[in-house]
Protein backbone atom coordinates (compact mmCIF):
# COMPACT_ATOMS: atom_id res chain seq x y z
CA UNK A 1 0.00 0.00 0.00
CA UNK A 2 1.40 3.37 -0.93
CA UNK A 3 1.63 6.16 1.57
CA UNK A 4 -0.40 9.35 1.15
CA UNK A 5 1.10 12.20 -0.83
CA UNK A 6 1.59 14.33 2.27
CA UNK A 7 3.69 11.80 4.20
CA UNK A 8 7.39 12.37 4.76
CA UNK A 9 8.52 9.21 3.01
CA UNK A 10 6.99 10.00 -0.39
CA UNK A 11 8.23 13.58 -0.15
CA UNK A 12 11.77 12.28 0.31
CA UNK A 13 11.61 9.64 -2.42
CA UNK A 14 10.39 12.09 -5.03
CA UNK A 15 13.63 14.07 -4.62
CA UNK A 16 15.99 11.08 -4.89
CA UNK A 17 16.51 11.45 -8.69
CA UNK A 18 17.45 15.10 -8.23
CA UNK A 19 19.77 14.10 -5.38
CA UNK A 20 21.55 11.59 -7.62
CA UNK A 21 22.11 14.28 -10.24
CA UNK A 22 23.38 16.70 -7.56
CA UNK A 23 25.82 14.11 -6.23
CA UNK A 24 27.22 13.63 -9.74
CA UNK A 25 27.61 17.40 -10.15
CA UNK A 26 29.36 17.60 -6.76
CA UNK A 27 31.80 14.89 -7.85
CA UNK A 28 32.38 16.85 -11.06
CA UNK A 29 33.05 20.02 -9.06
CA UNK A 30 35.66 18.19 -6.98
CA UNK A 31 37.38 16.94 -10.17
CA UNK A 32 37.34 20.44 -11.65
CA UNK A 33 38.79 21.94 -8.47
CA UNK A 34 41.56 19.32 -8.68
CA UNK A 35 42.44 20.74 -12.12
CA UNK A 36 40.89 17.83 -14.04
CA UNK A 37 38.38 20.04 -15.84
CA UNK A 38 37.87 17.64 -18.74
CA UNK A 39 36.86 14.79 -16.42
CA UNK A 40 34.61 17.16 -14.50
CA UNK A 41 32.94 18.31 -17.70
CA UNK A 42 32.36 14.69 -18.77
CA UNK A 43 30.74 13.93 -15.41
CA UNK A 44 28.51 17.01 -15.71
CA UNK A 45 27.48 15.93 -19.20
CA UNK A 46 26.76 12.47 -17.84
CA UNK A 47 24.72 13.96 -15.00
CA UNK A 48 22.58 15.83 -17.53
CA UNK A 49 22.02 12.62 -19.48
CA UNK A 50 21.08 10.81 -16.25
CA UNK A 51 18.60 13.62 -15.57
CA UNK A 52 17.15 13.13 -19.06
CA UNK A 53 16.69 9.41 -18.44
CA UNK A 54 15.10 10.00 -15.03
CA UNK A 55 12.74 12.58 -16.52
CA UNK A 56 11.82 10.27 -19.41
CA UNK A 57 11.02 7.19 -17.32
CA UNK A 58 9.63 8.60 -14.07
CA UNK A 59 6.12 9.96 -13.68
CA UNK A 60 5.82 13.67 -12.95
CA UNK A 61 5.22 13.20 -9.22
CA UNK A 62 8.33 11.00 -8.87
CA UNK A 63 10.60 13.26 -10.96
CA UNK A 64 10.62 15.88 -8.21
CA UNK A 65 12.74 18.94 -8.98
CA UNK A 66 13.79 17.52 -12.37
CA UNK A 67 10.30 18.29 -13.67
CA UNK A 68 10.51 21.90 -14.84
CA UNK A 69 8.44 22.10 -18.02
CA UNK A 70 6.61 19.40 -19.90
CA UNK A 71 8.25 15.98 -20.16
CA UNK A 72 9.32 16.29 -23.84
CA UNK A 73 10.86 19.73 -23.28
CA UNK A 74 12.72 18.57 -20.16
CA UNK A 75 14.06 15.42 -21.80
CA UNK A 76 15.19 17.24 -24.93
CA UNK A 77 16.78 20.04 -22.92
CA UNK A 78 18.66 17.75 -20.52
CA UNK A 79 19.77 15.41 -23.31
CA UNK A 80 20.76 18.26 -25.62
CA UNK A 81 22.79 20.11 -22.99
CA UNK A 82 24.41 16.87 -21.84
CA UNK A 83 25.40 16.00 -25.40
CA UNK A 84 26.84 19.48 -26.03
CA UNK A 85 28.87 19.40 -22.79
CA UNK A 86 30.21 15.93 -23.62
CA UNK A 87 31.07 17.02 -27.16
CA UNK A 88 32.95 20.06 -25.88
CA UNK A 89 34.78 18.06 -23.21
CA UNK A 90 35.96 15.50 -25.75
CA UNK A 91 36.91 17.90 -28.54
CA UNK A 92 38.54 20.97 -26.94
CA UNK A 93 42.31 20.61 -26.88
CA UNK A 94 45.10 22.93 -25.85
CA UNK A 95 42.73 25.29 -24.09
CA UNK A 96 43.71 27.74 -21.35
CA UNK A 97 43.33 25.02 -18.70
CA UNK A 98 45.70 22.56 -20.35
CA UNK A 99 44.88 18.96 -21.10
C-alpha positions in Angstrom: 0.0 0.0 0.0 1.4 3.4 -0.9 1.6 6.2 1.6 -0.4 9.3 1.2 1.1 12.2 -0.8 1.6 14.3 2.3 3.7 11.8 4.2 7.4 12.4 4.8 8.5 9.2 3.0 7.0 10.0 -0.4 8.2 13.6 -0.2 11.8 12.3 0.3 11.6 9.6 -2.4 10.4 12.1 -5.0 13.6 14.1 -4.6 16.0 11.1 -4.9 16.5 11.5 -8.7 17.5 15.1 -8.2 19.8 14.1 -5.4 21.5 11.6 -7.6 22.1 14.3 -10.2 23.4 16.7 -7.6 25.8 14.1 -6.2 27.2 13.6 -9.7 27.6 17.4 -10.2 29.4 17.6 -6.8 31.8 14.9 -7.8 32.4 16.8 -11.1 33.1 20.0 -9.1 35.7 18.2 -7.0 37.4 16.9 -10.2 37.3 20.4 -11.6 38.8 21.9 -8.5 41.6 19.3 -8.7 42.4 20.7 -12.1 40.9 17.8 -14.0 38.4 20.0 -15.8 37.9 17.6 -18.7 36.9 14.8 -16.4 34.6 17.2 -14.5 32.9 18.3 -17.7 32.4 14.7 -18.8 30.7 13.9 -15.4 28.5 17.0 -15.7 27.5 15.9 -19.2 26.8 12.5 -17.8 24.7 14.0 -15.0 22.6 15.8 -17.5 22.0 12.6 -19.5 21.1 10.8 -16.3 18.6 13.6 -15.6 17.2 13.1 -19.1 16.7 9.4 -18.4 15.1 10.0 -15.0 12.7 12.6 -16.5 11.8 10.3 -19.4 11.0 7.2 -17.3 9.6 8.6 -14.1 6.1 10.0 -13.7 5.8 13.7 -13.0 5.2 13.2 -9.2 8.3 11.0 -8.9 10.6 13.3 -11.0 10.6 15.9 -8.2 12.7 18.9 -9.0 13.8 17.5 -12.4 10.3 18.3 -13.7 10.5 21.9 -14.8 8.4 22.1 -18.0 6.6 19.4 -19.9 8.2 16.0 -20.2 9.3 16.3 -23.8 10.9 19.7 -23.3 12.7 18.6 -20.2 14.1 15.4 -21.8 15.2 17.2 -24.9 16.8 20.0 -22.9 18.7 17.7 -20.5 19.8 15.4 -23.3 20.8 18.3 -25.6 22.8 20.1 -23.0 24.4 16.9 -21.8 25.4 16.0 -25.4 26.8 19.5 -26.0 28.9 19.4 -22.8 30.2 15.9 -23.6 31.1 17.0 -27.2 33.0 20.1 -25.9 34.8 18.1 -23.2 36.0 15.5 -25.8 36.9 17.9 -28.5 38.5 21.0 -26.9 42.3 20.6 -26.9 45.1 22.9 -25.8 42.7 25.3 -24.1 43.7 27.7 -21.3 43.3 25.0 -18.7 45.7 22.6 -20.3 44.9 19.0 -21.1 
